[in-house]
Amino acid sequence: MRDIVHHSGQHGWLVDREAAAATMAWIQRAPAAWQADLEGMADYFPHWALVGAADGAPVRCGLCAERAFAAPMDGALRCLACRQPAAATGLAWVGQLPILARPETRFQRRRESLREAGFGEAAAPGLDYLLVPLTVLYPAEWPNVEPAVRYSRRWLQLMGLPSASAAHHLVGAGQACIFAWGQWRAMSIAAVLQQRMVNHLASLCKIVAGQPPGQAFIGRIH
């Protein structure tokens, strides 16, 4: 097993397995799944962070002005800024998934709204990408039960998308429906993002650009 170091802004820390396991018991009974997630995310999504969660959302520190996330390190879940312990009932991955910006006028209007609200972008030669904030929440029964992957409600709102809609494959609170009933088979969090969320996000962007939901999701399993 290799140690996994996370970096977020000015903060860097070593992921503490025991502190994480004190929050979610599945880590002790499924160590291979735990290690696969840590290594997969470090390899393919190195800017994402594993943090504490409660009530379906990442935990932020209530003791310091920075209100940073709390992460498993140094024997406890601790604020990334002030290092004070924090309480959580679960774990989640937080980060941004890049998606190619579309040229349609309708999409560009929504893109400008995202810019004005402070949502990030990235550029490559000749290409522009939106950086879409996501939260991936672990279920207590992981890896036997699929994770809950949620969009930022503010991001959905600015893109003119609902937080719950069967047509948009959103089941509520901005959570993506990415597996059909009974379809889940254990896979890593990195694989969920690569194999399911990239397609779901691409379909939503097609809708924003003007395609009907039924066409945007044609051929998609989710």
C-alpha positions as MATLAB code, in Angstrom:
seq = 'MRDIVHHSGQHGWLVDREAAAATMAWIQRAPAAWQADLEGMADYFPHWALVGAADGAPVRCGLCAERAFAAPMDGALRCLACRQPAAATGLAWVGQLPILARPETRFQRRRESLREAGFGEAAAPGLDYLLVPLTVLYPAEWPNVEPAVRYSRRWLQLMGLPSASAAHHLVGAGQACIFAWGQWRAMSIAAVLQQRMVNHLASLCKIVAGQPPGQAFIGRIH';
ca = [
       0.000    0.000    0.000;
       1.268    3.424   -0.854;
       0.726    6.574    1.198;
      -1.599    9.079   -0.442;
      -0.874   12.775   -0.040;
      -3.562   15.292   -0.963;
      -3.072   18.918   -1.910;
      -5.815   21.554   -1.897;
      -4.804   25.155   -2.468;
      -2.139   25.911    0.117;
      -2.906   22.805    2.174;
      -1.244   19.425    1.966;
      -1.837   16.360    4.135;
      -1.352   12.604    4.360;
      -4.625   10.652    4.299;
      -5.043    8.885    7.668;
      -6.653    5.463    7.245;
      -7.497    5.008   10.927;
      -9.166    8.402   11.162;
     -11.213    7.619    8.059;
     -12.157    4.168    9.383;
     -13.405    5.709   12.631;
     -15.957    7.575   10.497;
     -16.939    4.757    8.114;
     -16.747    1.104    9.203;
     -16.595   -0.284    5.657;
     -12.927    0.753    5.429;
     -11.985   -1.956    7.938;
     -14.000   -4.705    6.243;
     -13.115   -3.731    2.654;
      -9.467   -2.597    2.729;
      -8.931   -3.470   -0.940;
     -11.772   -1.165   -1.998;
     -10.368    1.597    0.204;
      -6.901    1.317   -1.314;
      -8.258    1.080   -4.853;
     -10.193    4.310   -4.346;
      -7.270    6.187   -2.847;
      -4.846    5.094   -5.537;
      -7.305    5.499   -8.407;
      -8.200    9.018   -7.387;
      -4.539    9.934   -6.844;
      -3.673    8.637  -10.312;
      -6.599   10.011  -12.341;
      -8.079   12.821  -10.242;
      -5.137   14.126   -8.177;
      -6.793   17.458   -7.395;
      -9.790   15.854   -5.700;
      -9.852   15.489   -1.900;
     -11.338   12.965    0.513;
     -13.185   14.865    3.258;
     -15.657   14.362    6.063;
     -19.387   14.544    5.330;
     -22.639   14.874    7.271;
     -26.280   15.208    6.223;
     -25.379   14.593    2.600;
     -22.798   17.367    2.300;
     -19.085   17.895    2.955;
     -18.232   19.165    6.437;
     -16.669   22.598    6.743;
     -14.926   23.944    9.820;
     -17.037   26.089   12.111;
     -14.080   27.248   14.216;
     -11.997   29.321   11.802;
     -12.648   32.083    9.307;
     -11.537   29.980    6.335;
     -14.315   27.400    6.835;
     -12.188   24.810    5.060;
     -13.139   21.177    4.577;
     -12.345   18.629    7.284;
     -10.164   15.721    6.152;
      -8.886   12.488    7.787;
      -5.347   13.294    8.942;
      -3.196   13.200   12.066;
      -5.500   10.816   13.927;
      -8.806   12.603   13.361;
     -10.970   14.504   10.930;
      -9.364   17.933   10.988;
      -9.925   21.306    9.362;
      -7.474   21.774    6.517;
      -6.785   25.343    7.637;
      -6.678   25.400   11.448;
      -6.235   21.624   12.032;
      -8.909   21.572   14.740;
     -10.937   18.312   15.006;
     -14.354   18.235   13.374;
     -17.321   15.866   13.585;
     -18.633   13.906   10.602;
     -20.805   10.872    9.954;
     -19.416    9.922    6.545;
     -16.819   10.557    3.865;
     -16.984   12.179    0.458;
     -14.771   13.087   -2.460;
     -14.933   16.714   -3.577;
     -13.495   18.114   -6.775;
     -14.148   19.395  -10.268;
     -14.760   17.473  -13.465;
     -13.734   19.226  -16.705;
     -16.163   19.288  -19.621;
     -15.580   20.835  -23.037;
     -17.436   24.126  -23.472;
     -19.938   24.043  -26.323;
     -20.166   26.758  -29.021;
     -23.957   27.179  -29.096;
     -25.271   30.625  -28.151;
     -27.573   29.223  -25.475;
     -24.680   27.409  -23.872;
     -22.400   30.461  -24.045;
     -24.991   32.592  -22.241;
     -25.084   30.064  -19.412;
     -21.294   29.898  -19.415;
     -21.125   33.646  -18.864;
     -23.441   33.313  -15.872;
     -21.097   30.694  -14.410;
     -18.117   33.000  -14.907;
     -19.879   35.875  -13.178;
     -20.661   33.584  -10.227;
     -17.008   32.558   -9.922;
     -17.117   29.014  -11.319;
     -13.787   27.955  -12.751;
     -12.597   27.152  -16.253;
      -9.469   25.644  -17.786;
      -7.928   25.996  -21.226;
      -5.852   23.858  -23.560;
      -4.600   24.888  -27.019;
      -7.756   25.792  -28.913;
     -10.078   24.281  -26.292;
     -11.985   25.650  -23.294;
     -13.322   23.539  -20.447;
     -15.809   24.229  -17.696;
     -14.758   22.941  -14.266;
     -17.888   21.396  -12.802;
     -17.952   20.963   -8.999;
     -19.110   17.549   -7.796;
     -19.445   15.709   -4.508;
     -19.262   11.910   -4.343;
     -20.746   10.582   -1.101;
     -19.871    7.115    0.184;
     -22.759    4.883    1.323;
     -22.315    2.973    4.585;
     -22.400   -0.307    2.609;
     -19.664    0.590    0.115;
     -18.632   -1.047   -2.191;
     -21.861   -3.082   -2.297;
     -24.030   -0.014   -2.871;
     -23.454    2.735   -5.436;
     -22.224    6.174   -4.306;
     -24.313    9.343   -4.480;
     -22.794   11.783   -6.975;
     -24.162   15.306   -6.662;
     -23.816   18.460   -8.695;
     -23.605   21.856   -7.050;
     -27.172   23.142   -6.872;
     -25.931   26.615   -7.773;
     -24.184   25.228  -10.860;
     -27.378   23.501  -11.977;
     -29.408   26.641  -11.361;
     -27.095   28.860  -13.407;
     -27.109   26.317  -16.229;
     -30.918   26.394  -16.229;
     -31.166   22.782  -15.062;
     -33.420   21.289  -12.348;
     -32.080   19.581   -9.232;
     -34.610   16.766   -9.672;
     -36.036   15.516  -12.967;
     -36.525   12.055  -14.426;
     -35.984   13.460  -17.913;
     -32.619   14.875  -16.838;
     -31.646   11.732  -14.903;
     -31.458   13.701  -11.647;
     -33.060   12.004   -8.648;
     -33.126   14.939   -6.212;
     -30.784   17.346   -4.425;
     -28.742   17.500   -7.628;
     -27.892   13.790   -7.475;
     -27.195   12.114  -10.804;
     -28.952    8.874  -11.725;
     -26.081    6.989  -13.356;
     -27.019    3.344  -12.799;
     -30.212    1.548  -13.712;
     -32.042   -0.465  -11.049;
     -29.956   -3.486  -10.047;
     -27.130   -2.510  -12.399;
     -24.505   -1.565   -9.845;
     -21.398   -3.737   -9.747;
     -18.565   -2.764   -7.440;
     -16.119   -0.352   -9.072;
     -13.784    2.357   -7.846;
     -14.807    5.986   -7.413;
     -12.413    6.937  -10.219;
     -14.196    4.475  -12.528;
     -17.590    5.915  -11.568;
     -16.383    9.372  -12.589;
     -14.715    8.183  -15.787;
     -17.342    5.733  -16.995;
     -20.569    7.312  -15.786;
     -20.306   10.935  -14.721;
     -18.439   12.157  -17.796;
     -21.305   10.874  -19.958;
     -23.994   12.238  -17.646;
     -22.398   15.667  -17.626;
     -21.985   15.649  -21.407;
     -25.700   14.868  -21.776;
     -26.674   17.753  -19.488;
     -24.487   20.113  -21.521;
     -26.268   18.985  -24.709;
     -29.569   19.913  -23.056;
     -28.235   23.343  -22.102;
     -27.162   23.811  -25.734;
     -30.712   23.112  -26.923;
     -31.189   19.355  -27.366;
     -34.298   17.758  -25.847;
     -33.455   15.495  -22.884;
     -34.661   12.396  -24.735;
     -32.111   12.999  -27.481;
     -29.313   14.090  -25.160;
     -29.466   10.823  -23.241;
     -29.964    8.494  -26.240;
     -27.674    5.492  -25.929;
     -26.813    6.248  -22.314;
     -27.300    3.559  -19.704;
     -27.847    6.079  -16.932;
];
